[in-house]
């Protein structure tokens, strides 16, 4: 099975009413092809004034998002348990509950309550032996990530035989602040042309940083 944002939203609504008293506001939902992050719960921070003085500020979370990976071909039950895992994180964040760590006593108490109802939610998931979804079973691509001196971010897919030459060009280019090489099977890079020269596609900083977290560094450059 492969999930969609509509599926996540529907399951979220069911679980919210059944296990969280319907107290969770609707977050954003998205689907990724991350290999290691099967599910994530993200949010942003903002400072909110609590009084007339400048020092009276409180840090508050907003713009919540739950993301589920379609990298593996797994049964619906396992996707549900991944979603429930992230919903526990979401509940703790929304209710501003304290915990000893990201999967501390509070998280585990809620996890155990849900598992007593027949689920098998875990702190970490062993994906050994899992089947990679057919759409993700593609030839790995060599990806060059570039940060320019002016703050712009670029991605490029490079033919393996041209890596060393382009790496030398990047190292000598004074306009490039830093560059790094990765290996990726991400669907996003599937339609990139394989570059033979130093060029790339402009992306946002946030998107750039998100993608490099999901890729493996290329060895031996």
Secondary structure, 3 states (H helix, E strand, C coil): CCCCHHHHHHHHHHHHHHHCCCCCCCCEEEEECCCCCCEEEEEEEEEEECCCCCCCEEEEEEEEEEEEECCECCCHHHHHHHHHHHHHHHHHHHCCCCCCCCCCHHHHHHHHHHHCCCCCCCCCCCCCCCCECHHHCCCCEEEEEEEECCCCEEEEEECHHHHHHHHHHHHHCCCEEEEEEEEECCHHHCCCCEECCCCCEEECHHHHHHHHHCCEECCCC
